[in-house]
């Protein structure tokens, strides 16, 4: 599932608001500092012999401010991820869902305040005399602000502005009052809470509130402090590798708002030819690569859909198959660096990020090949040109390869900057991401002169909304995962699975099918945080390497982008191509089967994932 809002637009699209509200100002300012501090650190080390004191820790805690205020910005623009996408449900169902979310935010605000008070008593100092609690204070502030906005949204469902403001105050306060009673050993009817959360989820409540509500209910039921949940959110937000996520996202969104997609498209058409076969291969490669760079398959559909579908149509390729190709190929980029899910898996599984970058290269090529061959996209079907690579009269001339390469030289070097600086050891993950974001900014603003201040502001605003929403899901999912681990669920699951599936290959088959279903029902980031800690020990009990498991997991999750109800590529494609959801879903059915075959191939042939990292380590 993709969490990217639908604000992405080609070059220089206007920002959604004429002015920047305070939430976007704070979150955007934090992101700018997260970009500048690593760059200054890298420049200072060779010049001065030392960098900025405690720079990594400062950047990590700036990420906390970005996450909380970015989440408020995401709610304001209606882009907190729900089961049905990013658009809030309206009517009475939407009002009840928003009211439930506001209550839970009040509980989280109270629990966060307890965490801050505990840290104040400890008196820990972060850097330059700044206490840790000063940064942690954004947790209760952010949850309270978010609860007020959700409460106001709930009140607006009734159509009365006065009621909206009353709900904005009363609902979060009621949640805080409940939290105070729960910490006082108030009996909690767990089945009732679970039913309520399921109904809220189906009604359109943001996914993070349901995950967080379940975690809070489980901790309260066991008599454990509710502050355990915001503590988990704090811990994952200040993870040393996590600042790479918003910086790579910013780099990708900068490229998505300029003519980078068109220049890259010309390169691939020049390489593969303007005929049916060449254009289909070019579209698949471009979509998967663009998703890896931008961090969201939805952004790829929005940025490239209007470019690639007419290009395919000009070759006589059937429009239905063209929609299926663009929609499905946009899901394949999660295995390619610097994909955000790839980085997140490395963080959760405690695998070196550069190792995962290398491990995803060959599998990504395999998955694109499986999509084209087993998905039937190389066969033009009822198109005008059959299966030949000869361009029809309507197709444009083949671009000169040298000219196309020269025009796209800056975009083609972006992955070299991102991957090369990290794999070579010249930069940490955060520094590599900062370099990539700065490179994208300079090349698009200076070299191509396509990125204006308005375009940069829009990219910053969209970045903080995307990351804010994602980080809330990650934090709440980690709280739930920590409870499950403490309860011994992974050990019990390992023992049970080994009894039911004694054969390694049967386990891999069952794993692929299970992950297909999980991807259809769960947001990809929630699936990573909840399922990886549970399934990785089971996989290791069968002798499966964590790097290999990560490739299997992400490949299977690619199917989830194309399966309702959580398959966000379907929603983006339906909106982009102005086609009914049912038509888009039919168009991607062959792709889902092809990706399943590719996932099974990757799972049964570990060398496809492990050969390149092992070669690099032993060279």
C-alpha positions in Angstrom: 0.0 0.0 0.0 1.2 3.5 -0.8 0.9 6.3 1.7 1.9 9.1 -0.7 -0.8 11.8 -0.9 -2.1 12.8 -4.3 -0.5 16.2 -4.3 2.4 15.1 -6.4 2.4 17.0 -9.7 4.7 17.7 -12.5 7.0 20.7 -12.6 6.0 23.7 -10.6 2.5 22.8 -9.7 1.1 25.2 -7.2 1.1 24.3 -3.6 -2.2 23.3 -2.1 -2.3 26.3 0.2 -1.2 29.9 -0.4 0.4 30.1 3.0 2.3 27.7 5.2 0.4 26.8 8.4 2.5 26.4 11.6 2.6 22.6 11.4 4.2 22.7 8.0 6.6 25.5 8.9 7.9 23.5 11.9 8.0 20.2 10.1 9.6 21.7 7.0 12.1 23.6 9.1 13.1 20.4 10.8 13.5 18.6 7.5 15.7 21.5 6.2 17.9 21.2 9.2 18.1 17.4 8.8 19.4 18.1 5.3 21.9 20.8 6.2 23.5 19.3 9.4 24.8 16.1 7.7 26.2 18.1 4.8 28.0 20.5 7.2 29.3 17.5 9.2 30.7 15.9 6.0 32.4 19.1 5.0 33.8 19.9 8.4 35.5 16.5 9.0 38.2 16.8 6.4 38.6 20.6 6.8 38.6 20.9 10.6 39.4 17.3 11.6 36.1 17.0 13.5 32.5 17.5 12.8 29.5 18.9 14.7 29.3 17.6 18.2 26.4 15.1 18.6 25.2 15.9 15.0 23.6 12.4 14.5 21.6 12.7 17.7 20.4 16.2 16.9 19.3 15.0 13.4 17.5 12.0 14.9 15.5 14.2 17.3 14.7 16.7 14.6 13.1 13.7 13.0 10.8 13.4 16.0 9.6 17.0 15.4 9.2 16.3 11.7 7.1 13.2 12.4 4.7 14.8 14.9 4.1 18.1 13.1 4.1 16.4 9.7 1.3 14.1 11.0 -0.7 17.2 11.9 -0.1 18.6 8.5 -1.2 15.3 6.9 -4.4 15.3 8.9 -5.1 18.9 7.9 -4.8 18.1 4.2 -6.8 14.8 4.6 -3.8 12.5 3.9 -3.6 10.3 7.0 -3.7 6.8 5.7 -7.0 4.8 6.2 -8.1 1.4 5.0 -9.8 3.0 2.0 -6.8 5.2 1.1 -5.9 8.7 2.0 -9.2 10.4 1.7 -11.2 10.7 5.0 -14.7 9.0 5.0 -17.5 11.5 5.2 -21.0 11.3 6.7 -21.9 9.8 10.0 -19.5 6.9 9.6 -16.7 9.2 9.0 -17.7 11.3 12.0 -17.7 8.3 14.3 -14.4 7.1 13.0 -12.8 10.6 13.5 -14.3 10.7 17.0 -12.8 7.4 17.8 -9.4 8.6 16.5 -9.7 11.8 18.5 -10.4 9.8 21.7 -7.3 7.6 21.1 -5.1 10.6 20.4 -6.2 12.0 23.8 -5.1 8.7 25.4 -1.8 8.9 23.6 -1.3 12.5 24.6 -1.8 11.6 28.3 0.6 8.6 28.0 3.2 10.7 26.2 3.0 13.4 29.0 3.8 10.6 31.5 6.8 9.7 29.4 8.0 13.3 29.3 7.6 13.6 33.1 9.6 10.5 33.7 12.4 11.8 31.5 12.4 15.2 33.3 12.9 13.3 36.5 15.9 11.4 35.0 17.5 14.7 33.8 19.2 13.3 30.7 20.9 15.9 28.5 20.9 15.5 24.7 23.5 18.0 23.5 24.5 21.6 24.1 22.7 21.5 27.4 19.3 20.7 25.8 17.5 18.2 27.9 16.0 15.1 26.2 12.5 15.9 27.6 12.5 19.2 25.6 12.4 17.2 22.4 10.1 14.5 23.8 7.6 17.3 24.7 6.5 17.3 21.0 4.9 13.9 21.6 2.1 15.0 23.9 1.8 18.3 22.0 1.5 16.6 18.7 -1.0 14.0 19.8 -3.1 16.6 21.5 -3.1 18.8 18.4 -3.9 15.8 16.2 -6.7 14.8 18.5 -8.2 18.3 18.3 -8.1 18.3 14.5 -9.7 14.9 14.4 -12.3 15.9 16.9 -13.1 19.0 14.8 -13.4 16.7 11.8 -15.8 14.5 13.8 -17.9 17.6 14.8 -18.0 18.9 11.2 -19.7 15.6 10.2 -22.7 17.0 12.0 -22.7 20.1 9.9 -22.4 22.6 12.8 -19.3 24.7 13.2 -19.9 25.3 16.9 -20.3 21.5 17.5 -17.0 21.0 15.7 -15.1 23.2 18.1 -16.7 21.6 21.1 -15.8 18.2 19.8 -12.2 19.4 19.1 -11.8 20.1 22.9 -14.0 17.5 24.5 -13.0 14.4 22.7 -9.2 14.6 23.3 -9.9 15.6 26.9 -12.2 12.6 27.3 -9.4 10.3 26.0 -6.9 11.8 28.4 -9.4 11.2 31.3 -9.8 7.6 30.2 -6.0 7.2 30.1 -5.8 8.4 33.7 -8.4 5.9 34.8 -6.7 3.0 32.9 -3.4 3.7 34.6 -5.4 3.5 37.8 -6.2 -0.1 37.1 -9.7 0.5 35.6 -11.0 -2.9 34.3 -10.8 -3.0 30.5 -13.2 -5.2 28.5 -10.7 -6.2 25.8 -13.2 -7.8 23.4 -15.4 -4.7 23.4 -12.3 -2.5 22.6 -11.3 -4.8 19.7 -14.8 -4.7 18.2 -14.8 -0.9 18.5 -11.4 -0.6 16.8 -12.5 -2.8 13.9 -15.6 -0.8 13.4 -13.6 2.4 13.5 -11.2 1.0 11.0 -14.0 0.0 8.6 -15.5 3.4 9.1 -12.4 5.2 7.9 -10.3 5.9 11.1 -6.6 6.4 10.4 -4.7 3.2 10.5 -2.3 4.5 13.2 -5.1 5.0 15.7 -6.3 1.5 15.4 -2.8 0.0 15.8 -2.1 2.4 18.7 -5.5 1.7 20.2 -4.9 -2.1 20.1 -1.5 -1.7 21.6 -2.8 0.5 24.4 -5.7 -1.9 25.1 -3.3 -4.9 25.4 -0.8 -3.1 27.7 -3.7 -1.8 29.8 -5.2 -5.3 30.0 -1.9 -6.6 31.3 -1.6 -3.8 33.9 1.4 -2.3 32.2 2.0 1.4 31.8 0.4 3.1 28.7 3.6 5.1 28.3 5.1 2.0 26.7 3.3 2.9 23.4 4.6 6.5 23.0 8.0 5.2 24.2 8.0 2.8 21.2 7.1 5.7 18.9 9.9 7.7 20.3 12.4 4.9 20.0 11.7 4.2 16.3 11.5 7.8 15.4 15.0 8.5 16.7 16.5 5.4 15.3 20.0 6.3 13.9 19.2 5.2 10.3 15.7 6.6 10.1 16.5 10.2 9.1 17.4 8.7 5.7 13.7 8.1 5.0 12.5 11.7 4.8 15.7 12.8 3.0 15.4 10.2 0.3 11.6 11.0 0.0 12.4 14.7 -0.5 14.9 13.8 -3.2 12.4 11.7 -5.0 9.6 14.3 -4.8 11.9 17.0 -6.1 12.6 14.8 -9.2 8.9 14.0 -9.5 8.0 17.7 -9.7 10.3 18.5 -12.6 10.9 17.1 -16.1 13.1 14.3 -14.9 10.6 11.6 -15.8 10.3 12.8 -19.4 14.1 12.8 -19.8 14.5 9.4 -18.3 11.7 8.2 -20.6 13.6 9.4 -23.6 16.6 7.4 -22.5 14.7 4.1 -22.2 12.9 4.6 -25.5 16.2 5.3 -27.1 17.6 2.1 -25.6 14.8 -0.3 -26.3 13.2 1.4 -29.4 9.8 3.1 -30.0 8.0 -0.1 -31.1 5.6 -2.1 -28.9 8.2 -4.3 -27.3 10.7 -1.5 -26.7 8.1 0.8 -25.3 6.7 -1.8 -23.0 10.2 -2.7 -21.6 11.0 1.0 -21.3 7.8 1.6 -19.4 8.3 -1.3 -17.0 12.0 -0.3 -16.2 11.2 3.3 -15.9 8.3 2.8 -13.5 10.2 0.4 -11.2 13.2 2.7 -11.1 11.2 5.8 -10.5 9.4 4.2 -7.6 12.7 3.3 -6.0 13.9 6.9 -6.2 10.6 8.7 -5.3 9.7 6.3 -2.5 6.1 5.8 -3.6 4.5 3.8 -6.3 1.5 6.2 -6.2 3.8 9.1 -7.0 5.1 7.1 -9.9 1.7 6.6 -11.3 0.8 10.2 -11.0 4.2 11.4 -12.4 4.5 8.9 -15.3 1.0 7.7 -16.0 0.1 10.7 -18.2 3.4 10.3 -20.0 3.6 6.5 -20.6 0.0 5.6 -21.4 -0.2 7.9 -24.4 3.2 6.6 -25.5 2.0 3.1 -25.3 -1.2 3.9 -27.1 0.8 5.5 -30.0 2.4 2.1 -30.6 -1.0 0.5 -30.9 -0.7 -1.2 -27.5 -4.2 -2.0 -26.0 -5.2 0.7 -23.5 -6.4 -1.8 -20.9 -3.0 -3.6 -20.9 -1.2 -0.3 -20.8 -3.1 0.7 -17.6 -2.2 -2.7 -16.1 1.4 -2.4 -17.1 1.9 1.1 -15.6 -0.1 0.3 -12.4 1.8 -3.0 -11.7 5.3 -2.0 -12.8 5.1 1.0 -10.4 4.9 -1.5 -7.5 8.2 -3.2 -8.4 10.6 -0.5 -7.2 10.6 -1.5 -3.5 13.5 -3.9 -4.1 15.7 -1.2 -5.7 17.8 1.3 -3.7 17.1 3.8 -2.3 13.6 2.4 -1.7 12.1 3.5 1.6 10.7 0.0 2.5 14.1 -1.5 1.7 15.7 0.8 4.2 13.0 0.2 6.8 13.4 -3.5 6.5 17.2 -3.2 7.1 16.5 -1.1 10.2 14.0 -3.5 11.7 15.9 -6.7 10.8 19.2 -5.1 11.9 20.8 -5.8 8.5 23.4 -3.4 7.0 21.5 -1.0 4.7 24.2 -1.3 2.0 23.8 -5.1 2.1 20.1 -4.8 1.4 20.8 -2.3 -1.4 23.0 -4.9 -3.1 20.7 -7.8 -2.4 17.8 -6.1 -4.1 19.4 -5.5 -7.5 19.2 -9.0 -9.1 15.7 -9.8 -7.6 14.4 -6.4 -9.0 15.5 -7.4 -12.5 14.0 -10.9 -12.0 10.6 -9.4 -10.9 10.5 -7.0 -13.9 11.2 -9.9 -16.2 8.5 -12.1 -14.6 6.0 -9.2 -14.9 6.7 -8.8 -18.6 6.9 -12.5 -19.5 4.5 -14.3 -17.2 2.1 -11.3 -17.1 1.8 -11.3 -20.8 2.7 -7.7 -21.3 5.1 -8.3 -24.1 2.2 -9.6 -26.2 0.4 -6.8 -27.8 -2.9 -8.7 -28.0 -5.4 -6.8 -30.1 -3.0 -3.9 -30.8 -2.2 -2.7 -34.2 1.4 -3.9 -34.4 1.1 -7.5 -33.1 4.2 -8.6 -31.3 6.8 -7.1 -33.5 9.1 -4.3 -32.4 8.5 -2.3 -35.5 7.0 1.1 -34.7 3.6 1.9 -36.3 3.1 5.1 -38.3 1.7 6.9 -35.2 4.8 6.2 -33.1 7.5 8.9 -32.9 11.0 8.4 -34.2 13.6 6.7 -32.1 15.5 9.3 -30.0 19.2 9.5 -30.5 20.7 7.6 -27.6 23.7 10.0 -27.1 21.4 13.0 -27.0 18.9 11.3 -24.6 21.8 10.3 -22.3 23.3 13.7 -22.2 19.9 15.4 -21.5 19.3 13.0 -18.6 22.8 12.8 -17.3 22.0 14.4 -13.9 19.0 12.1 -13.3 21.0 9.0 -14.3 23.8 10.0 -11.8 21.3 10.3 -8.9 21.3 6.6 -8.0 25.2 6.6 -8.3 25.3 9.4 -5.7 22.8 7.6 -3.4 24.2 4.1 -3.6 27.8 4.8 -4.3 28.4 7.1 -1.3 26.8 4.5 1.0 28.3 1.3 -0.4 31.8 2.8 -0.7 31.7 3.8 3.0 32.2 7.5 2.3 28.9 8.4 4.0 26.5 7.0 6.6 22.9 6.3 5.5 21.8 9.7 6.7 24.7 11.5 5.0 24.0 9.6 1.8 20.4 10.6 1.9 21.3 14.2 2.5 23.8 14.2 -0.4 21.1 12.7 -2.7 18.5 15.3 -1.6 21.0 18.2 -2.1 22.1 16.7 -5.5 18.4 16.5 -6.7 17.8 20.1 -5.5 20.9 21.6 -7.2 20.5 19.7 -10.4 16.9 20.5 -10.9 17.1 24.1 -9.7 20.5 25.1 -11.1 21.3 22.7 -14.0 17.8 22.4 -15.4 16.3 25.5 -13.9 13.0 23.7 -13.5 12.6 23.8 -9.7 11.4 27.1 -8.4 10.9 28.2 -4.8 7.2 27.3 -5.0 8.0 23.9 -6.4 10.6 23.3 -3.6 8.1 24.4 -1.0 5.5 22.0 -2.4 8.0 19.1 -2.3 8.9 20.0 1.3 5.2 20.1 2.3 4.4 16.8 0.7 7.5 15.2 2.2 6.6 16.1 5.7 3.0 14.9 5.2 4.1 11.5 3.8 6.7 10.9 6.5 4.5 12.2 9.3 1.8 9.8 8.4 4.2 6.9 7.9 6.0 7.5 11.2 2.8 7.4 13.2 2.0 4.0 11.7 5.5 2.8 12.4 5.5 4.0 16.0 2.1 2.5 16.9 2.9 -0.7 15.1 6.1 -1.0 17.0 4.2 -0.6 20.3 2.0 -3.5 19.2 5.0 -5.6 18.1 6.8 -5.0 21.4 3.7 -6.3 23.3 3.6 -9.4 21.1 7.3 -10.1 21.6 7.0 -9.7 25.3 4.1 -12.2 25.2 6.3 -14.8 23.5 4.3 -14.9 20.3 7.3 -15.3 17.9 8.6 -18.3 19.9 5.1 -19.9 19.9 4.7 -19.2 16.2 8.1 -20.8 15.4 7.2 -23.9 17.3 3.7 -24.2 15.7 4.9 -23.6 12.1 7.7 -26.1 12.3 5.1 -28.7 13.4 2.7 -27.9 10.6 5.3 -27.3 7.9 8.4 -29.5 8.4 9.6 -28.8 4.8 11.5 -25.6 4.0 9.9 -25.3 0.6 6.4 -25.7 1.8 7.1 -23.0 4.4 8.3 -20.7 1.6 5.2 -21.3 -0.4 2.9 -20.7 2.6 4.9 -17.6 3.5 4.5 -16.1 0.0 0.7 -16.7 0.0 0.4 -15.4 3.5 2.3 -12.2 2.6 0.1 -11.7 -0.4 -2.9 -11.7 1.8 -1.2 -9.5 4.4 -0.2 -7.0 1.7 -3.8 -6.8 0.6 -5.0 -6.1 4.1 -2.2 -4.1 5.7 -0.3 -0.9 4.9 3.2 -1.9 3.9 5.0 0.0 6.7 2.7 -1.5 9.3 3.3 -4.9 7.8 7.0 -4.4 8.0 7.0 -3.3 11.7 4.4 -5.9 12.9 5.2 -8.9 10.8 9.0 -8.9 10.3 9.8 -9.3 14.0 7.2 -12.2 14.2 8.2 -14.0 11.0 11.9 -13.5 10.8 12.7 -15.9 13.7 10.4 -18.5 12.1 12.3 -18.1 8.8 15.7 -18.3 10.5 14.6 -21.6 12.1 14.4 -23.0 8.6 17.9 -21.7 7.9 16.7 -18.7 5.8 19.2 -15.8 5.8 17.7 -12.5 7.1 18.8 -10.8 3.8 17.1 -13.4 1.7 14.0 -13.2 3.9 13.9 -9.4 3.4 13.9 -9.8 -0.4 11.1 -12.4 -0.2 9.1 -10.2 2.2 9.4 -7.1 0.0 8.7 -9.0 -3.2 5.5 -10.5 -1.8 4.5 -7.0 -0.5 4.6 -5.8 -4.1 1.5 -7.9 -4.8 -0.3 -6.1 -2.0 0.0 -2.8 -3.9 -2.3 -4.4 -6.5 -4.9 -6.2 -4.3 -7.9 -4.5 -2.6 -8.7 -3.2 -0.1 -5.2 -1.9 0.8 -3.8 -2.0 -2.8 -3.3 1.7 -3.2 -2.0 1.5 -6.7 -5.5 0.6 -7.8 -6.9 3.8 -6.3 -4.2 6.0 -7.8 -4.5 4.4 -11.2 -8.3 4.7 -11.1 -8.0 8.5 -10.4 -5.1 9.1 -12.8 -6.6 7.2 -15.8 -10.2 8.0 -15.0 -11.3 4.4 -15.1 -13.5 2.5 -12.7 -11.8 0.5 -9.9 -13.2 -2.7 -11.3 -11.6 -2.1 -14.7 -8.2 -1.3 -13.2 -8.4 -4.4 -10.9 -9.1 -6.6 -13.9 -6.1 -5.1 -15.8 -3.6 -6.1 -13.0 -4.8 -9.7 -12.4 -2.1 -11.1 -14.7 0.5 -9.0 -13.0 -0.4 -10.3 -9.5 0.0 -13.9 -10.7 3.3 -13.0 -12.4 4.6 -11.3 -9.2 3.6 -14.4 -7.2 5.6 -16.6 -9.6 8.6 -14.2 -9.3 8.3 -14.2 -5.5 8.4 -18.0 -5.4 11.4 -18.1 -7.7 13.3 -15.7 -5.4 12.3 -17.7 -2.4 13.4 -21.0 -3.8 16.7 -19.7 -5.3 18.5 -17.8 -2.5 21.5 -17.2 -4.7 19.5 -14.5 -6.6 19.4 -12.4 -3.5 22.7 -13.4 -1.7 25.3 -13.7 -4.5 25.9 -10.0 -5.1 26.3 -9.1 -1.4 28.5 -12.1 -0.8 30.7 -11.2 -3.8 31.0 -7.6 -2.6 31.9 -8.6 0.9 34.6 -11.1 -0.3 36.2 -9.0 -3.0 
